[in-house]
Amino acid sequence: HAQRRRQDGGPAHWERMVRHNNVVPNGHFHKYWQKSVVTWFNQPGRKARRRKARAAKAAAIFPRPVSGALRPKVHAQTVRYNSKVRLGRGFTLEELKEAGIPAKLAATIGIAVDHRRKNRTLEGLQENAKRLKEYKSKLVLFPRRNGKARKGDSSADEMRTATQVVGDVLPLEAKAAPALEMVSVSSDMKNFGAYQKLRVERANARLVGIRRKRAEEEAAKAKEAAKMK
């Protein structure tokens, strides 16, 4: 078909090919794209439903804490994360024994127990035992049946003023940042060559075997020379 050319004789813009080594336009747009569209119009309703479910659960388990049982303070696994502290699965039998709480009683008063975990350090054992003793001192124990208090249950005044704990039971405290010590810069600090010091120490570490072998050879030669005299 006839096409109008430019005044300078060159091809029109629809006759020119694209530049560079690009993919030839080959779009596939005749698709049923509506089936891939995901809507979220029920977000506000779901939010309200979750809130009502949390309130109903809190009312059903009153006066027990909303977040569940008391958890121990443990270090995370692997070398990468073992400096971080988090809540663990449950207290060990040694920690319960140190705090003076029977293992069978612990599960009935809101304390999680993990018989598989082991205490690797004395500091961790003492820290979790202290956590158990603090929980025990603040614990308000209701009778299992109304009007039939047993040994160990709290008094009527304590039960009357008890409130339900919202959030983690005895949450972990944030680690305080180490305090910075301000010092005055001395002349020795200014004149110290850190780069040269690192090079010397790196060379010492690299040549330690060669120098030891050389010293042994010289000692052997000196011993042979002493025998020859």
DOPAPA-465869 format. One line per 10 residues: their letters; for each residue x, y, z of N, C-alpha, C. Coordinates in steps of 0.02 Angstrom, whole numbers, plus 50000, padded with zeros to 5 digits. Layout:
BEGIN
a> X Y Z X Y Z X Y Z | ...
***
This chain:
BEGIN
haqrrrqdgg> 50042 49941 50000 50000 50000 50000 50044 50062 50000 | 50017 50116 49976 50057 50177 49970 50064 50210 50038 | 50123 50232 50054 50137 50266 50116 50170 50333 50101 | 50153 50382 50143 50182 50448 50134 50251 50449 50164 | 50301 50471 50126 50369 50474 50149 50385 50545 50173 | 50439 50550 50211 50459 50615 50236 50483 50659 50179 | 50487 50724 50193 50507 50771 50141 50579 50761 50120 | 50623 50736 50168 50693 50727 50151 50706 50661 50116 | 50654 50622 50103 50663 50560 50066 50674 50500 50110 | 50683 50510 50178 50695 50454 50223 50631 50417 50240
pahwermvrh> 50636 50359 50271 50576 50321 50289 50537 50355 50344 | 50472 50344 50345 50430 50371 50398 50443 50335 50463 | 50416 50362 50519 50431 50333 50584 50403 50262 50591 | 50350 50246 50554 50323 50177 50560 50361 50128 50516 | 50406 50154 50474 50446 50111 50431 50514 50095 50462 | 50534 50133 50514 50601 50123 50543 50598 50066 50594 | 50651 50026 50599 50657 49973 50648 50686 50002 50712 | 50673 49969 50768 50700 49992 50831 50775 49984 50832 | 50807 50024 50874 50880 50021 50878 50902 49968 50930 | 50964 49949 50924 50997 49902 50970 50968 49832 50965
nnvvpnghfh> 50998 49787 51001 50980 49717 50997 50928 49700 51051 | 50870 49731 51046 50817 49720 51095 50769 49666 51071 | 50726 49646 51118 50675 49597 51101 50622 49630 51057 | 50601 49594 51006 50549 49620 50962 50483 49622 51002 | 50448 49679 51003 50385 49683 51042 50337 49628 51023 | 50317 49589 51071 50273 49532 51059 50230 49522 51121 | 50190 49572 51138 50150 49570 51199 50091 49524 51194 | 50077 49488 51250 50020 49443 51253 49970 49473 51303 | 49924 49511 51277 49878 49547 51320 49807 49520 51318 | 49794 49470 51276 49727 49442 51273 49722 49386 51324
kywqksvvtw> 49720 49405 51386 49718 49356 51440 49658 49371 51485 | 49638 49319 51521 49585 49327 51571 49618 49351 51636 | 49637 49415 51638 49677 49440 51693 49636 49450 51756 | 49568 49450 51751 49528 49462 51810 49535 49406 51861 | 49551 49345 51839 49556 49289 51886 49620 49295 51929 | 49668 49335 51909 49730 49343 51947 49727 49402 51996 | 49673 49440 51995 49667 49498 52039 49643 49475 52107 | 49678 49495 52160 49660 49478 52228 49638 49541 52264 | 49579 49539 52292 49553 49597 52329 49556 49583 52404 | 49553 49636 52442 49558 49631 52515 49507 49677 52548
fnqpgrkarr> 49445 49674 52523 49393 49718 52548 49369 49699 52618 | 49386 49637 52640 49363 49614 52705 49414 49629 52760 | 49465 49670 52746 49515 49685 52796 49486 49717 52859 | 49444 49769 52854 49417 49799 52915 49374 49751 52955 | 49334 49709 52919 49293 49661 52955 49334 49608 52990 | 49387 49584 52957 49431 49534 52989 49465 49564 53050 | 49485 49627 53045 49517 49660 53102 49471 49662 53162 | 49408 49680 53150 49360 49683 53205 49347 49613 53233 | 49344 49563 53189 49331 49495 53212 49389 49468 53255 | 49451 49483 53235 49509 49461 53275 49509 49495 53343
rkaraakaaa> 49490 49559 53344 49489 49596 53407 49436 49567 53454 | 49378 49550 53428 49326 49520 53469 49347 49451 53493 | 49382 49413 53451 49404 49347 53471 49456 49351 53527 | 49501 49401 53523 49550 49410 53577 49516 49429 53642 | 49466 49473 53638 49430 49493 53699 49391 49434 53729 | 49361 49392 53686 49324 49335 53711 49371 49284 53743 | 49430 49274 53714 49479 49228 53742 49503 49253 53810 | 49518 49318 53815 49541 49347 53878 49489 49339 53932 | 49425 49349 53914 49372 49341 53963 49362 49268 53984 | 49375 49222 53936 49365 49151 53951 49419 49123 53997
ifprpvsgal> 49481 49149 53990 49535 49122 54031 49550 49164 54092 | 49510 49216 54105 49521 49257 54165 49520 49213 54227 | 49565 49224 54276 49614 49279 54283 49684 49261 54257 | 49690 49209 54218 49755 49189 54192 49780 49241 54142 | 49847 49248 54133 49874 49298 54086 49851 49284 54014 | 49845 49337 53976 49821 49331 53908 49872 49297 53863 | 49936 49312 53875 49989 49286 53831 50009 49214 53846 | 49983 49185 53899 49999 49115 53914 50046 49109 53973 | 50085 49054 53973 50127 49037 54030 50190 49078 54033 | 50222 49076 54090 50286 49109 54100 50340 49071 54063
rpkvhaqtvr> 50384 49107 54027 50437 49077 53986 50505 49096 54014 | 50555 49053 54003 50622 49068 54029 50660 49116 53984 | 50714 49141 54009 50759 49185 53972 50816 49143 53946 | 50821 49137 53879 50872 49095 53848 50909 49134 53795 | 50966 49107 53774 51005 49135 53719 50987 49100 53654 | 50985 49137 53600 50969 49108 53535 51024 49060 53512 | 51008 49019 53463 51054 48968 53440 51102 48996 53388 | 51155 48958 53376 51209 48969 53327 51253 49028 53348 | 51312 49029 53320 51362 49080 53337 51338 49149 53316 | 51297 49152 53265 51275 49216 53239 51227 49251 53287
ynskvrlgrg> 51184 49212 53320 51130 49242 53360 51135 49227 53435 | 51189 49193 53457 51190 49173 53528 51202 49232 53575 | 51217 49291 53549 51223 49349 53592 51155 49381 53607 | 51103 49360 53570 51036 49388 53581 50998 49346 53632 | 50957 49380 53672 50918 49347 53724 50845 49349 53704 | 50811 49293 53713 50740 49289 53695 50705 49243 53746 | 50639 49237 53738 50600 49192 53780 50604 49121 53752 | 50615 49072 53796 50622 49003 53776 50556 48965 53780 | 50560 48899 53772 50501 48857 53773 50477 48845 53844 | 50523 48826 53889 50502 48812 53958 50562 48807 54004
ftleelkeag> 50548 48807 54069 50600 48803 54119 50623 48731 54128 | 50687 48722 54144 50714 48655 54155 50695 48631 54225 | 50704 48566 54235 50690 48538 54301 50738 48563 54353 | 50801 48578 54333 50849 48605 54380 50830 48675 54403 | 50805 48716 54356 50784 48783 54374 50724 48782 54422 | 50677 48737 54409 50620 48732 54454 50641 48708 54524 | 50689 48662 54525 50714 48638 54590 50750 48693 54628 | 50788 48734 54591 50824 48789 54623 50775 48840 54652 | 50718 48851 54618 50668 48899 54642 50621 48868 54693 | 50625 48803 54705 50582 48772 54754 50511 48761 54730
ipaklaatig> 50503 48747 54665 50436 48736 54637 50434 48665 54608 | 50390 48622 54630 50384 48555 54602 50366 48558 54528 | 50393 48512 54489 50382 48513 54417 50309 48501 54400 | 50275 48457 54437 50204 48443 54423 50160 48502 54442 | 50180 48540 54492 50141 48599 54512 50151 48656 54464 | 50210 48660 54433 50227 48718 54390 50178 48724 54332 | 50160 48669 54301 50115 48672 54243 50045 48694 54263 | 50027 48687 54326 49959 48705 54348 49954 48778 54371 | 50010 48812 54378 50009 48882 54402 50038 48929 54350 | 50037 48909 54286 50056 48954 54233 50130 48958 54220
iavdhrrknr> 50168 48905 54231 50240 48903 54217 50253 48850 54165 | 50284 48868 54110 50300 48820 54057 50361 48779 54077 | 50357 48714 54065 50411 48667 54084 50436 48632 54021 | 50502 48628 54015 50535 48594 53959 50587 48546 53989 | 50569 48482 53991 50615 48434 54021 50674 48417 53977 | 50674 48439 53913 50728 48423 53868 50785 48474 53870 | 50769 48535 53886 50822 48587 53887 50869 48575 53946 | 50933 48590 53935 50984 48581 53987 51017 48647 54003 | 51038 48655 54064 51073 48715 54085 51147 48706 54072 | 51175 48750 54030 51245 48746 54012 51289 48789 54058
tleglqenak> 51260 48840 54088 51299 48886 54129 51263 48896 54196 | 51304 48912 54246 51276 48926 54312 51239 48992 54313 | 51263 49041 54273 51230 49106 54270 51159 49100 54243 | 51150 49060 54189 51083 49051 54161 51036 49017 54209 | 51062 48968 54246 51021 48933 54296 50998 48981 54351 | 51044 49021 54377 51027 49067 54430 50980 49122 54405 | 50989 49145 54344 50947 49199 54317 50875 49176 54309 | 50866 49115 54283 50797 49090 54275 50766 49070 54342 | 50808 49047 54389 50781 49033 54456 50757 49098 54489 | 50794 49151 54479 50773 49217 54505 50709 49239 54472
rlkeyksklv> 50702 49225 54407 50641 49243 54371 50581 49204 54398 | 50591 49141 54415 50538 49101 54444 50518 49126 54514 | 50567 49144 54554 50552 49169 54621 50515 49235 54618 | 50533 49278 54571 50496 49341 54563 50424 49329 54542 | 50414 49281 54497 50346 49264 54476 50306 49235 54534 | 50339 49193 54574 50305 49162 54630 50285 49214 54682 | 50326 49266 54691 50310 49318 54740 50251 49361 54718 | 50241 49368 54652 50186 49409 54626 50124 49368 54608 | 50128 49302 54616 50074 49259 54594 50014 49264 54641 | 49955 49271 54611 49891 49269 54647 49856 49205 54625
lfprrngkar> 49851 49157 54670 49825 49091 54654 49752 49085 54675 | 49708 49077 54627 49636 49070 54640 49621 48997 54656 | 49572 48983 54697 49553 48913 54710 49522 48881 54648 | 49530 48816 54642 49503 48781 54584 49426 48781 54585 | 49398 48781 54646 49326 48784 54653 49308 48844 54696 | 49257 48879 54677 49236 48938 54714 49216 48921 54785 | 49243 48958 54833 49224 48949 54902 49260 48892 54937 | 49305 48857 54901 49341 48801 54931 49416 48813 54923 | 49443 48856 54967 49514 48872 54963 49554 48816 54993 | 49612 48804 54963 49657 48753 54987 49723 48785 55008
kgdssademr> 49767 48744 55034 49831 48770 55056 49871 48797 54997 | 49897 48857 55005 49935 48889 54951 49895 48939 54911 | 49829 48939 54917 49787 48988 54880 49794 49057 54912 | 49782 49108 54871 49788 49176 54895 49727 49194 54938 | 49735 49250 54973 49681 49273 55017 49626 49306 54976 | 49569 49317 55009 49512 49348 54975 49527 49419 54952 | 49566 49456 54992 49583 49525 54973 49628 49526 54912 | 49676 49481 54909 49721 49478 54850 49682 49458 54788 | 49636 49412 54793 49596 49392 54735 49550 49448 54713 | 49526 49488 54759 49480 49543 54742 49516 49597 54703
tatqvvgdvl> 49579 49609 54718 49617 49663 54685 49659 49638 54627 | 49655 49574 54611 49696 49546 54557 49672 49571 54489 | 49719 49582 54445 49704 49604 54376 49736 49555 54327 | 49707 49551 54268 49733 49506 54217 49793 49538 54182 | 49847 49500 54175 49908 49525 54143 49899 49524 54068 | 49911 49582 54036 49907 49589 53963 49978 49595 53937 | 49995 49555 53887 50063 49555 53862 50103 49499 53894 | 50169 49498 53880 50212 49446 53907 50215 49449 53983 | 50218 49390 54013 50225 49386 54086 50299 49397 54102 | 50312 49447 54144 50381 49467 54160 50422 49476 54096
pleakaapal> 50406 49527 54056 50442 49536 53992 50516 49550 54004 | 50556 49532 53954 50628 49542 53959 50644 49616 53954 | 50690 49637 53995 50711 49707 53994 50762 49719 53938 | 50756 49777 53907 50802 49794 53854 50872 49804 53883 | 50921 49777 53847 50990 49782 53870 51014 49854 53865 | 51039 49880 53921 51062 49949 53921 51126 49956 53880 | 51132 50012 53845 51191 50024 53805 51251 50037 53851 | 51309 50010 53834 51368 50021 53877 51387 50095 53879 | 51407 50117 53938 51426 50187 53947 51493 50201 53914 | 51497 50258 53882 51559 50278 53849 51604 50315 53897
emvsvssdmk> 51668 50298 53896 51717 50330 53939 51756 50381 53897 | 51754 50443 53917 51788 50497 53881 51859 50503 53908 | 51907 50501 53862 51978 50508 53880 52009 50562 53837 | 52062 50591 53862 52099 50642 53824 52152 50608 53781 | 52159 50633 53721 52206 50604 53673 52277 50626 53692 | 52320 50577 53705 52390 50592 53725 52435 50593 53663 | 52497 50615 53674 52545 50616 53619 52563 50546 53596 | 52564 50497 53642 52579 50428 53621 52525 50401 53575 | 52461 50420 53588 52407 50398 53544 52415 50429 53475 | 52435 50492 53472 52442 50525 53408 52499 50496 53367
nfgayqklrv> 52553 50478 53401 52613 50453 53366 52610 50379 53352 | 52559 50344 53378 52555 50272 53367 52534 50257 53296 | 52573 50215 53261 52558 50195 53192 52521 50129 53192 | 52455 50132 53189 52414 50071 53193 52424 50027 53131 | 52430 50058 53073 52438 50019 53012 52504 49980 53012 | 52558 50014 53031 52623 49980 53034 52624 49926 53087 | 52590 49938 53143 52586 49887 53196 52550 49825 53171 | 52496 49834 53134 52459 49778 53107 52501 49738 53057 | 52538 49773 53016 52582 49739 52967 52635 49697 53002 | 52665 49726 53055 52717 49690 53091 52689 49627 53125
eranarlvgi> 52632 49635 53157 52602 49577 53191 52578 49524 53142 | 52553 49545 53084 52533 49497 53034 52593 49459 53006 | 52649 49494 52997 52710 49461 52974 52737 49413 53027 | 52733 49433 53091 52756 49388 53145 52715 49324 53146 | 52649 49331 53136 52607 49271 53136 52621 49227 53075 | 52638 49257 53018 52651 49219 52958 52718 49183 52960 | 52768 49214 52992 52836 49187 52992 52854 49148 53055 | 52805 49134 53098 52821 49100 53160 52849 49030 53148 | 52823 48994 53098 52848 48927 53084 52918 48928 53055 | 52930 48974 53008 52996 48979 52976 53049 48999 53027
rrkraeeeaa> 53032 49045 53071 53081 49066 53121 53095 49011 53172 | 53043 48972 53190 53054 48916 53236 53100 48864 53204 | 53088 48849 53140 53131 48800 53105 53203 48825 53100 | 53211 48889 53085 53278 48918 53080 53314 48916 53146 | 53278 48930 53200 53309 48928 53266 53329 48857 53285 | 53287 48808 53267 53305 48738 53281 53366 48716 53241 | 53370 48737 53177 53429 48720 53137 53492 48751 53165 | 53489 48814 53186 53547 48847 53214 53568 48814 53280 | 53519 48793 53320 53535 48758 53382 53568 48691 53368 | 53544 48655 53315 53575 48592 53297 53646 48602 53273
kakeaakmk> 53658 48655 53233 53726 48669 53208 53772 48686 53266 | 53747 48725 53313 53789 48743 53370 53805 48681 53412 | 53758 48635 53417 53770 48573 53454 53823 48531 53420 | 53818 48525 53352 53868 48488 53315 53937 48520 53320 | 53938 48586 53317 54003 48620 53323 54033 48610 53392 | 53991 48607 53443 54017 48595 53511 54046 48525 53517 | 54016 48476 53481 54042 48408 53483 54110 48403 53448 | 54117 48442 53395 54180 48439 53357 54239 48467 53396 | 54228 48510 53443 54283 48541 53480 54316 48493 53528
***
